[in-house]
Amino acid sequence: MPAPHTSPAELFRHSLRPLLDKDIPAWVGLWAEDGVLEFPFAPDGWPARLEGRAAIAAYMRHYPDHIDLHDFPEVRIHRTTEPETVVVEMRGVGRLVETGRPFDMPYIAVVTVRGGRFAAYRDYWNPLAVLEPGADFTRSTR
């Protein structure tokens, strides 16, 4: 677990490793108990807002069974005028487990860190990508 003095950029970069390692409990452990994960572009049937670490864990628990991430080849972290908040541009690449098809998703996220943990994370991702067969990692929980 990163120390409470970890900067938002350091915590974000650290958080990519558990995702690549398919260690969802470790990734969820980086969240504040009352953290909020939002998806402003969530398609119908997908959650737009998750409140609390338990809700985030339930949402993410089947992710590695459906999306096999291999790399985040482009990660750019931009500081903001708020020291606890960064804006991140990145790509996640890998494959869809069910079909073997490539997965290549660009993301923009606005991330706020408090006490060395994620407090707020607005994830702007392409909702059309989850319409691909095998991409719906929430189907086991909906």
C-alpha positions as CSV (number, residue, x, y, z in Angstrom):
1,M,0.0,0.0,0.0
2,P,1.4,3.4,-0.9
3,A,2.2,5.7,2.0
4,P,-0.3,8.5,2.8
5,H,2.1,11.1,1.4
6,T,2.0,9.5,-2.0
7,S,1.3,12.0,-4.7
8,P,-1.8,11.5,-7.0
9,A,0.6,10.8,-9.9
10,E,2.6,8.2,-7.9
11,L,-0.6,6.5,-6.7
12,F,-2.0,6.4,-10.1
13,R,1.1,4.9,-11.7
14,H,1.3,2.4,-8.8
15,S,-2.3,1.4,-9.4
16,L,-1.6,0.2,-13.0
17,R,0.5,-2.7,-11.7
18,P,-2.3,-4.5,-9.8
19,L,-4.5,-4.2,-12.9
20,L,-1.8,-5.7,-15.1
21,D,-1.3,-8.4,-12.5
22,K,-5.0,-9.1,-12.4
23,D,-4.9,-8.4,-8.7
24,I,-8.3,-6.7,-8.3
25,P,-8.3,-6.9,-4.4
26,A,-4.9,-5.0,-4.4
27,W,-6.3,-2.4,-6.8
28,V,-9.4,-2.0,-4.7
29,G,-7.2,-1.7,-1.6
30,L,-5.9,1.6,-3.1
31,W,-9.3,3.2,-2.6
32,A,-10.6,5.2,0.3
33,E,-13.5,3.4,2.1
34,D,-15.9,6.1,0.9
35,G,-14.3,6.6,-2.6
36,V,-16.5,7.4,-5.6
37,L,-15.9,6.0,-9.1
38,E,-18.0,7.7,-11.8
39,F,-18.5,6.8,-15.5
40,P,-20.0,9.9,-17.2
41,F,-20.4,8.1,-20.5
42,A,-21.7,4.8,-19.1
43,P,-24.1,3.1,-21.6
44,D,-27.6,2.0,-20.5
45,G,-27.5,-0.9,-18.1
46,W,-24.0,0.0,-16.8
47,P,-23.5,1.9,-13.5
48,A,-22.8,5.6,-13.8
49,R,-21.6,6.0,-10.2
50,L,-20.2,3.6,-7.6
51,E,-20.0,4.8,-4.0
52,G,-17.7,3.1,-1.6
53,R,-14.9,0.6,-1.8
54,A,-17.3,-2.4,-1.5
55,A,-19.3,-1.2,-4.5
56,I,-16.1,-0.7,-6.5
57,A,-14.9,-4.2,-5.6
58,A,-18.2,-5.8,-6.7
59,Y,-18.0,-3.9,-10.0
60,M,-14.4,-4.9,-10.7
61,R,-14.3,-8.5,-9.4
62,H,-14.9,-10.2,-12.8
63,Y,-12.8,-7.8,-14.9
64,P,-9.8,-10.1,-15.4
65,D,-12.1,-12.9,-16.5
66,H,-13.3,-10.8,-19.4
67,I,-10.5,-8.4,-20.2
68,D,-6.9,-9.5,-20.2
69,L,-4.8,-6.3,-19.9
70,H,-1.3,-6.5,-21.2
71,D,0.0,-2.9,-21.0
72,F,-0.7,0.8,-20.6
73,P,1.6,2.0,-23.4
74,E,0.6,5.6,-23.2
75,V,0.1,7.2,-19.8
76,R,0.2,11.0,-19.5
77,I,-0.5,12.6,-16.1
78,H,-1.3,16.3,-15.9
79,R,-1.2,18.2,-12.7
80,T,-4.1,20.6,-12.0
81,T,-4.4,23.7,-9.8
82,E,-5.7,21.4,-7.1
83,P,-2.7,19.5,-5.7
84,E,-4.8,16.4,-4.9
85,T,-6.2,16.1,-8.4
86,V,-4.7,15.0,-11.7
87,V,-6.0,14.4,-15.2
88,V,-4.8,11.2,-16.8
89,E,-4.7,10.3,-20.5
90,M,-3.9,6.7,-21.2
91,R,-4.6,3.6,-23.3
92,G,-5.2,0.1,-22.0
93,V,-4.3,-2.7,-24.4
94,G,-4.8,-6.5,-24.2
95,R,-7.4,-9.0,-25.4
96,L,-11.0,-10.0,-24.7
97,V,-10.8,-13.4,-23.0
98,E,-14.0,-14.8,-24.5
99,T,-13.2,-14.0,-28.1
100,G,-9.5,-13.5,-28.2
101,R,-10.0,-10.2,-30.0
102,P,-7.8,-7.3,-29.3
103,F,-8.7,-4.8,-26.6
104,D,-7.5,-1.2,-27.1
105,M,-9.2,1.4,-25.0
106,P,-8.3,5.1,-24.6
107,Y,-9.2,6.7,-21.3
108,I,-9.3,10.1,-19.8
109,A,-9.7,10.2,-16.0
110,V,-10.0,12.9,-13.4
111,V,-8.5,11.5,-10.2
112,T,-8.5,12.9,-6.7
113,V,-6.4,11.4,-3.9
114,R,-6.7,12.0,-0.2
115,G,-4.7,10.3,2.5
116,G,-2.8,8.3,-0.1
117,R,-5.9,6.6,-1.5
118,F,-8.3,7.2,-4.4
119,A,-11.1,9.4,-3.2
120,A,-12.8,10.3,-6.5
121,Y,-12.2,8.9,-10.0
122,R,-14.2,10.1,-13.0
123,D,-13.4,7.6,-15.9
124,Y,-14.2,8.9,-19.4
125,W,-14.1,5.8,-21.6
126,N,-15.7,4.8,-24.9
127,P,-19.0,3.1,-24.1
128,L,-19.2,1.6,-27.6
129,A,-16.2,-0.7,-26.8
130,V,-18.2,-2.6,-24.2
131,L,-20.7,-3.6,-26.9
132,E,-18.1,-6.0,-28.3
133,P,-18.8,-9.6,-27.5
134,G,-16.8,-10.6,-24.4
135,A,-16.3,-7.0,-23.1
136,D,-19.1,-6.9,-20.6
137,F,-17.3,-7.8,-17.4
138,T,-20.3,-6.7,-15.3
139,R,-22.7,-9.3,-16.7
140,S,-22.0,-11.7,-13.9
141,T,-23.1,-9.1,-11.4
142,R,-26.0,-7.4,-13.2
